[in-house]
Amino acid sequence: MTTDALHRRLRQLIGGRFDYLGEVWILIEVLGDIDSVVLRRCKDCQPRSVQENAYGVPNRRAANTLSLKISDLSGEGYSEDILMLLEGSHRSGGSA
């Protein structure tokens, strides 16, 4: 499977919720140019994070994001991180 095919299949899952590393994340973007997906920690699933400014004073709420490499080293399949993410999909039915 080509890298473009891997990306196309993951784009169908944008907006989906996934259990990953003990937390719920939402897939918000597939970045083909850097072969990565971007996840945002689910705001409705836990208390919001408070971001501190340079002086350590909390001043606004910020969502945490995480990016994961899509392809494995060969470029023919999904990385271990993506496979683990897909195992935690909250959607029923089809898979990537």
Beta strands, then each sheet from edge to edge (+ up, - down):
strand 1: 17-20
strand 2: 23-31
strand 3: 36-41
strand 4: 50-52
strand 5: 58-61
strand 6: 65-69
sheet 1: 1+ 2- 3+ 6-
sheet 2: 4+ 5-
end
